[in-house]
Structures are given as structure tokens and as C-alpha cells.
Amino acid sequence: MSETIAAVYEQGVLRPLQPLELPDHARVQVKIITQPSRAQKERRRVQRALLNAGVISPRTPAGSIPQVSETQMDAASRSLAAAGPLSELIIAERDGR
């Protein structure tokens, strides 16, 4: 017999949410499939809506981001330092300079 049931995990014990038709001491196998919380479901719904509206873009998988070498990091830091403080760059950009 195979059956899917809902249960709640409380204080180290799985408690079925409805009665089971099993004899006492029956051995069973349990496959745990957690269900997302209401907050997780809402977060996913909002994320899908933002993606569909073009407000956000899909995340890039971490494995597809190329590594940055020490040489590249050094060149970037020198370039940023030569440009001046970031706050001044932002103010200049706003002023159209």
C-alpha cells in the first residue's frame, strides 16, 4: 500500500494530520517533502511578477560568473582611485559634468 499524507513535525515527532489505517507497530518508509511557507510562496509570486514586468532580471548562476584575477582587481582599483571619490562622481553625473 502506498499513500501520501500530510503531517506536522513537533518536538521530534511526525504527527499525521489525519488518522492512518495502519496496525500498531507497522513499519513504514517516510519520504520527507517540505512545503514552502506562506511567506516563501508570496516571495516567489512577487519575484515572478517583477521578472515578468522587467523590473528585475534572473539571477546569474554562481558557476557562470568568471573569476577576477589579482591583476584585474589591481587595475580596477587604480582606475577607480584615479577617478576620485565615488560621491563626487555621482554628484558630477547628476550635474551633467
C-alpha positions, 0 to 999 in steps of 0.5 A, a space after each residue: 500500500 502506498 499513500 501520501 499524507 500530510 503531517 506536522 513535525 513537533 518536538 521530534 515527532 511526525 504527527 499525521 494530520 489525519 488518522 492512518 489505517 495502519 496496525 500498531 507497530 507497522 513499519 513504514 518508509 517516510 519520504 520527507 517533502 517540505 512545503 514552502 511557507 506562506 511567506 516563501 510562496 508570496 516571495 516567489 509570486 512577487 519575484 515572478 511578477 517583477 521578472 515578468 514586468 522587467 523590473 528585475 532580471 534572473 539571477 546569474 548562476 554562481 558557476 557562470 560568473 568568471 573569476 577576477 584575477 589579482 591583476 584585474 582587481 589591481 587595475 580596477 582599483 587604480 582606475 577607480 582611485 584615479 577617478 576620485 571619490 565615488 560621491 563626487 562622481 555621482 554628484 558630477 553625473 547628476 550635474 551633467 559634468 
